[in-house]
């Protein structure tokens, strides 16, 4: 018997990807954190890309997790998708089995993978005969459907309906997400299970790597998938305005780090076609963790002008490296950033421009934030796992 079984379907579905998403990192943190706490009382399960659900051999799952972490950290690794042929050995080794099912007490799932599939979720919980704890990262596709992919709102509503109906307890990554979940459940006349807030941890930012930049011009980083919700358009218009109105040697660089997302034609037009912007910006679609750490550490600050977030992981990453942040004034950002960042209206271009130029020249606004940084308390995975483990153990005792 094992007390806990962790679903790692998301990580297995990413077998061809060289670089992790935010949700990938959370699932990995749970795999490591629960293993440290429960030891042999932890098992792994997954819905395989072939569609088959079952348990994974512990030694195979742990070897795969090790492989993923090596891949994420490797600055020389491929940045795009791996070929199907190259990952087939892992696909075979990770085929799940029925052996071990019904030998655990609590199933934990921290990704949205297959949460929208009601029949499959019921089948899994019935086959396992377990209690269910899951994580909700945000309700953005429901609250801001204009930022979701086509069909994204209805798909996320299906996820949340299954969470509310099937979960014995829910963990959210922020109070903001918890408030959104409770608001939605009340509006849809559903009874919400117990909700527990646990801010996501921040891994220490490496100091070892140096990124090969060819100039010493001051620069800012903007980290995240390129999509309308992230408000890259504000920054691109600001940089174009600076390029047209300021001497070239007084304009900081903008480094956009993240893959290209969806519904973002206007953004991509500026990135691809604007000759005015080109000398002052760089797009980095993928980089290893060590390279990302070096880019953050070398910057004048992180720019985070998002309209909506469930959490602000890049804010935590920057602040933990001692790098100041200029962020949009939204609840999720204030939760993680506390009193350290400068918070601005995501539509107030003049305020953003003023702050960016101040930070580029180590002005009073930047110096004031550096003074505030000593009071910032970094969310850590140990504290997060304390909360998660208590939720799991309380459900187990019921």
C-alpha positions as CSV (number, residue, x, y, z in Angstrom):
1,X,0.0,0.0,0.0
2,X,1.1,3.6,-0.6
3,X,-0.6,6.7,0.8
4,X,-0.3,9.0,-2.2
5,X,-0.3,8.5,-6.0
6,X,0.8,11.5,-8.1
7,X,-0.4,12.0,-11.6
8,X,2.5,13.0,-13.9
9,X,0.5,12.9,-17.2
10,X,1.6,16.5,-18.0
11,X,5.3,15.7,-17.8
12,X,4.9,12.5,-19.9
13,X,2.9,14.5,-22.5
14,X,5.9,16.8,-22.8
15,X,8.4,14.1,-23.7
16,X,9.3,15.8,-27.0
17,X,9.8,19.2,-25.5
18,X,13.3,20.5,-24.6
19,X,12.1,23.3,-22.3
20,X,9.5,23.4,-19.5
21,X,6.4,25.5,-19.1
22,X,5.4,26.8,-15.7
23,X,2.9,24.0,-15.1
24,X,5.7,21.5,-16.0
25,X,7.9,23.0,-13.3
26,X,5.1,22.7,-10.7
27,X,4.4,19.0,-11.5
28,X,8.2,18.4,-11.2
29,X,8.3,20.2,-7.9
30,X,5.5,17.9,-6.6
31,X,7.2,14.8,-7.9
32,X,10.4,15.7,-6.0
33,X,8.7,17.3,-2.9
34,X,6.2,14.4,-2.3
35,X,9.0,11.8,-2.9
36,X,11.0,13.6,-0.2
37,X,8.1,13.6,2.2
38,X,6.4,10.2,1.6
39,X,9.3,8.1,0.3
40,X,8.0,4.6,-0.4
41,X,4.5,5.8,0.4
42,X,4.4,7.6,-3.0
43,X,3.5,6.1,-6.3
44,X,3.2,7.5,-9.8
45,X,0.4,7.3,-12.4
46,X,-0.4,8.9,-15.7
47,X,-2.7,9.0,-18.7
48,X,-0.2,8.0,-21.4
49,X,-0.2,9.8,-24.8
50,X,-1.7,6.5,-26.2
51,X,-4.7,7.2,-24.0
52,X,-4.1,4.3,-21.5
53,X,-4.3,5.1,-17.8
54,X,-2.4,3.2,-15.1
55,X,0.5,3.1,-12.7
56,X,4.1,3.7,-13.6
57,X,7.1,1.7,-12.3
58,X,8.7,3.9,-9.7
59,X,12.3,3.4,-11.0
60,X,11.2,4.3,-14.6
61,X,9.3,7.4,-13.5
62,X,12.2,8.6,-11.4
63,X,14.7,8.0,-14.3
64,X,12.4,10.0,-16.6
65,X,12.2,12.9,-14.2
66,X,16.0,12.9,-14.0
67,X,16.2,13.0,-17.8
68,X,13.8,15.9,-18.0
69,X,15.7,17.9,-15.4
70,X,19.0,17.3,-17.3
71,X,17.3,18.4,-20.5
72,X,16.0,21.6,-19.0
73,X,19.4,22.5,-17.6
74,X,21.4,21.8,-20.7
75,X,22.3,25.0,-22.5
76,X,23.6,23.0,-25.5
77,X,20.4,21.0,-25.8
78,X,17.9,21.2,-28.7
79,X,15.5,24.1,-28.2
80,X,12.7,22.7,-30.4
81,X,10.7,19.6,-30.3
82,X,12.5,16.3,-30.4
83,X,11.8,13.8,-33.1
84,X,9.2,11.1,-32.4
85,X,11.8,8.4,-33.1
86,X,14.2,9.8,-30.5
87,X,11.6,9.6,-27.7
88,X,10.0,6.3,-28.6
89,X,12.2,4.4,-26.0
90,X,10.8,6.6,-23.3
91,X,7.2,6.2,-24.6
92,X,7.6,2.5,-24.3
93,X,9.2,2.5,-20.9
94,X,6.5,4.8,-19.6
95,X,3.6,2.6,-20.7
96,X,1.3,2.4,-17.6
97,X,0.1,-0.9,-16.1
98,X,-2.8,-1.9,-13.9
99,X,-0.5,-3.4,-11.4
100,X,-0.6,-1.3,-8.2
101,X,-4.0,0.2,-8.7
102,X,-6.3,0.4,-5.7
103,X,-3.3,0.4,-3.4
104,X,-3.2,4.1,-2.6
105,X,-5.4,6.4,-0.5
106,X,-5.1,9.9,-2.1
107,X,-4.6,10.8,-5.8
108,X,-2.9,14.1,-6.4
109,X,-3.0,16.0,-9.7
110,X,-1.5,19.4,-10.1
111,X,-1.8,20.0,-13.9
112,X,-5.0,20.6,-15.9
113,X,-4.1,17.6,-18.1
114,X,-7.4,15.6,-18.9
115,X,-9.3,17.4,-16.1
116,X,-11.8,18.4,-18.7
117,X,-12.7,14.8,-19.5
118,X,-15.4,13.9,-17.1
119,X,-15.8,10.3,-18.1
120,X,-12.1,9.6,-17.9
121,X,-11.8,11.3,-14.5
122,X,-14.6,9.3,-13.1
123,X,-13.1,6.1,-14.6
124,X,-9.7,6.8,-12.9
125,X,-11.2,7.6,-9.5
126,X,-13.5,4.6,-9.6
127,X,-10.7,2.3,-10.8
128,X,-8.3,3.6,-8.1
129,X,-10.9,4.0,-5.3
130,X,-9.1,7.0,-3.9
131,X,-9.8,10.4,-2.6
132,X,-8.8,13.3,-4.9
133,X,-6.7,16.4,-4.3
134,X,-6.0,18.7,-7.3
135,X,-4.5,22.1,-8.0
136,X,-6.2,25.0,-9.8
137,X,-3.7,27.5,-11.4
138,X,-6.2,30.1,-12.7
139,X,-9.6,30.7,-14.2
140,X,-8.4,33.1,-16.8
141,X,-10.1,31.3,-19.8
142,X,-13.4,31.7,-18.0
143,X,-13.0,35.2,-16.7
144,X,-11.2,36.6,-19.7
145,X,-12.3,34.5,-22.7
146,X,-11.0,37.0,-25.1
147,X,-7.5,35.9,-24.2
148,X,-8.2,32.2,-24.6
149,X,-7.9,30.0,-27.6
150,X,-11.1,29.3,-29.5
151,X,-13.1,26.9,-27.3
152,X,-10.8,27.6,-24.3
153,X,-13.5,29.0,-22.1
154,X,-15.9,26.0,-22.4
155,X,-13.0,23.6,-22.0
156,X,-11.9,25.3,-18.8
157,X,-15.4,25.4,-17.5
158,X,-15.5,21.6,-17.9
159,X,-12.3,21.4,-15.9
160,X,-13.6,23.5,-13.1
161,X,-16.9,21.6,-13.0
162,X,-15.0,18.3,-12.6
163,X,-12.8,19.8,-10.0
164,X,-15.7,21.0,-7.9
165,X,-17.7,17.8,-8.3
166,X,-14.9,15.2,-7.9
167,X,-12.2,16.8,-5.7
168,X,-12.2,16.3,-2.0
169,X,-9.8,19.3,-1.6
170,X,-8.3,21.9,-3.9
171,X,-5.0,23.6,-3.7
172,X,-4.6,27.0,-5.4
173,X,-1.4,28.9,-6.3
174,X,-2.7,32.2,-4.9
175,X,-5.5,33.8,-3.0
176,X,-6.5,35.5,-6.2
177,X,-7.1,32.1,-7.9
178,X,-9.0,30.8,-4.8
179,X,-11.3,33.9,-4.9
180,X,-11.9,33.3,-8.6
181,X,-12.7,29.6,-8.1
182,X,-15.2,30.4,-5.2
183,X,-16.8,33.2,-7.2
184,X,-17.3,30.9,-10.2
185,X,-18.7,28.0,-8.1
186,X,-21.1,30.4,-6.4
187,X,-22.2,31.8,-9.7
188,X,-22.8,28.4,-11.1
189,X,-24.7,27.2,-8.0
190,X,-22.1,24.5,-7.2
191,X,-20.8,23.6,-3.8
192,X,-17.0,24.2,-3.7
193,X,-14.8,21.7,-1.8
194,X,-12.3,23.0,0.7
195,X,-9.8,25.3,-0.9
196,X,-6.2,25.8,0.4
197,X,-3.9,28.5,-0.8
198,X,-0.2,27.6,-1.2
199,X,2.0,30.1,-3.1
200,X,4.3,28.4,-5.6
201,X,7.9,28.0,-4.5
202,X,10.9,29.7,-6.2
203,X,13.9,27.7,-7.0
204,X,17.3,29.5,-6.3
205,X,18.5,31.3,-9.5
206,X,21.9,30.0,-10.6
207,X,24.9,32.3,-10.6
208,X,27.1,29.9,-12.6
209,X,26.2,30.7,-16.2
210,X,27.1,33.8,-18.3
211,X,25.0,34.5,-21.3
212,X,26.9,35.5,-24.4
213,X,25.6,39.0,-25.0
214,X,27.8,41.0,-27.4
215,X,27.2,44.5,-25.9
216,X,27.0,46.2,-22.5
217,X,23.9,48.2,-23.2
218,X,21.3,48.2,-20.4
219,X,18.4,45.9,-21.1
220,X,15.1,44.6,-19.6
221,X,13.6,41.2,-19.8
222,X,10.0,40.3,-20.4
223,X,9.4,36.6,-19.6
224,X,6.4,34.5,-20.7
225,X,4.5,33.1,-23.7
226,X,3.9,35.8,-26.3
227,X,0.2,36.2,-26.2
228,X,-2.2,39.2,-25.9
229,X,-2.9,38.6,-22.2
230,X,0.8,39.3,-21.4
231,X,0.5,42.8,-22.9
232,X,3.7,42.7,-25.0
233,X,2.0,45.2,-27.3
234,X,2.4,47.9,-24.7
235,X,6.1,47.3,-24.5
236,X,6.6,47.1,-28.2
237,X,4.8,50.4,-28.8
238,X,6.8,52.1,-26.0
239,X,10.0,50.9,-27.6
240,X,9.0,52.1,-31.0
241,X,8.1,55.5,-29.5
242,X,11.5,55.7,-27.8
243,X,13.2,54.6,-31.0
244,X,11.5,57.5,-32.9
245,X,12.0,60.2,-30.2
246,X,15.2,59.5,-28.3
247,X,18.9,59.3,-29.2
248,X,19.8,55.7,-30.0
249,X,22.5,55.5,-27.4
250,X,20.0,56.4,-24.6
251,X,17.5,53.6,-25.4
252,X,17.7,50.4,-23.4
253,X,17.3,47.0,-25.0
254,X,14.2,44.8,-24.6
255,X,14.7,41.1,-24.4
256,X,11.5,39.1,-24.9
257,X,12.0,35.5,-23.6
258,X,9.2,33.0,-24.5
259,X,7.7,31.0,-27.2
260,X,5.1,32.5,-29.5
261,X,1.5,31.7,-28.5
262,X,-1.8,32.3,-30.1
263,X,-4.2,35.0,-31.3
264,X,-1.2,37.5,-31.5
265,X,-1.0,38.7,-35.1
266,X,-0.5,42.4,-34.1
267,X,2.4,41.5,-31.8
268,X,4.1,39.2,-34.3
269,X,3.7,41.9,-37.0
270,X,5.7,44.3,-34.9
271,X,8.3,41.6,-34.0
272,X,8.8,40.5,-37.5
273,X,8.3,43.6,-39.6
274,X,9.3,46.7,-37.6
275,X,12.8,47.8,-38.8
276,X,12.6,50.7,-36.2
277,X,12.4,48.2,-33.3
278,X,14.9,45.7,-34.5
279,X,18.1,47.4,-33.2
280,X,16.6,47.7,-29.7
281,X,15.0,44.3,-29.1
282,X,15.8,40.6,-29.1
283,X,13.5,37.7,-29.1
284,X,14.6,34.5,-27.4
285,X,12.1,31.7,-28.0
286,X,13.9,29.1,-25.8
287,X,16.8,28.9,-23.4
288,X,18.2,26.6,-20.7
289,X,17.6,27.4,-17.1
290,X,21.2,28.5,-16.6
291,X,21.0,30.9,-19.6
292,X,17.7,32.3,-18.3
293,X,19.2,32.9,-14.9
294,X,22.1,34.8,-16.5
295,X,19.8,37.0,-18.6
296,X,17.7,37.9,-15.6
297,X,20.7,38.7,-13.4
298,X,22.2,40.9,-16.1
299,X,19.1,43.0,-16.6
300,X,18.0,46.3,-15.2
301,X,14.7,44.7,-14.4
302,X,11.8,42.4,-15.3
303,X,8.8,43.9,-17.1
304,X,5.5,42.2,-16.4
305,X,2.6,44.2,-17.8
306,X,0.1,41.4,-18.0
307,X,-3.7,42.0,-17.9
308,X,-4.4,38.8,-16.0
309,X,-2.4,36.1,-14.2
310,X,-3.1,33.3,-11.8
311,X,0.3,33.7,-10.3
312,X,3.5,35.7,-11.1
313,X,6.3,33.2,-11.2
314,X,8.7,35.5,-13.2
315,X,8.3,38.1,-10.5
316,X,9.4,35.7,-7.8
317,X,12.3,34.5,-10.0
318,X,13.5,38.0,-10.6
319,X,13.2,39.2,-7.0
320,X,14.9,36.1,-5.7
321,X,17.9,37.0,-7.9
322,X,17.9,40.6,-6.5
323,X,16.6,42.1,-9.8
324,X,13.8,44.7,-9.5
325,X,10.4,44.4,-11.2
326,X,8.0,46.7,-12.9
327,X,4.6,44.9,-12.9
328,X,1.0,45.6,-13.7
329,X,-1.1,46.3,-10.7
330,X,-3.2,43.1,-10.4
331,X,-3.9,41.0,-7.3
332,X,-1.8,38.0,-8.3
333,X,1.3,40.2,-8.8
334,X,0.9,41.9,-5.5
335,X,0.6,38.5,-3.7
336,X,3.9,37.3,-4.9
337,X,5.8,40.6,-5.2
338,X,4.5,42.0,-1.9
339,X,5.7,45.6,-1.5
340,X,8.9,45.3,-3.6
341,X,7.9,46.0,-7.2
342,X,6.7,49.2,-8.8
343,X,3.0,48.4,-9.8
344,X,1.6,50.3,-12.7
345,X,-1.7,50.4,-14.6
346,X,-1.2,48.0,-17.6
347,X,-2.7,50.7,-19.9
348,X,-0.7,53.7,-18.6
349,X,2.0,53.8,-21.3
350,X,3.5,57.1,-20.0
351,X,4.0,55.7,-16.5
352,X,5.7,52.6,-17.9
353,X,8.0,54.7,-20.2
354,X,9.0,57.0,-17.3
355,X,9.8,54.0,-15.1
356,X,11.7,52.1,-17.8
357,X,14.0,55.1,-18.5
358,X,14.6,55.7,-14.8
359,X,15.5,52.0,-14.3
360,X,17.8,52.0,-17.3
361,X,19.8,54.8,-15.8
362,X,19.8,53.5,-12.2
363,X,17.5,56.3,-11.2
364,X,15.7,57.0,-7.9
365,X,12.8,54.6,-8.7
366,X,15.1,51.7,-9.3
367,X,17.3,52.5,-6.2
368,X,14.2,52.7,-4.0
369,X,13.1,49.3,-5.1
370,X,16.5,47.8,-4.5
371,X,16.2,49.2,-0.9
372,X,12.7,47.5,-0.6
373,X,14.0,44.2,-1.9
374,X,15.6,43.3,1.5
375,X,12.1,43.1,3.0
376,X,10.7,40.8,0.3
377,X,10.1,37.2,1.5
378,X,10.5,34.6,-1.2
379,X,7.8,31.9,-1.5
380,X,9.6,28.6,-1.1
381,X,8.7,25.0,-2.1
382,X,9.3,23.7,1.5
383,X,6.5,26.0,2.8
384,X,4.3,25.1,-0.1
385,X,4.8,21.3,0.4
386,X,4.0,21.8,4.2
387,X,0.6,23.0,3.2
388,X,0.1,20.4,0.4
389,X,1.1,17.5,2.7
390,X,-1.2,18.7,5.4
391,X,-4.1,18.8,2.9
392,X,-3.2,15.3,1.7
393,X,-2.9,13.9,5.2
394,X,-6.1,15.5,6.4
395,X,-8.0,14.0,3.4
396,X,-6.3,10.6,4.1
397,X,-7.5,10.6,7.7
398,X,-11.2,11.3,6.8
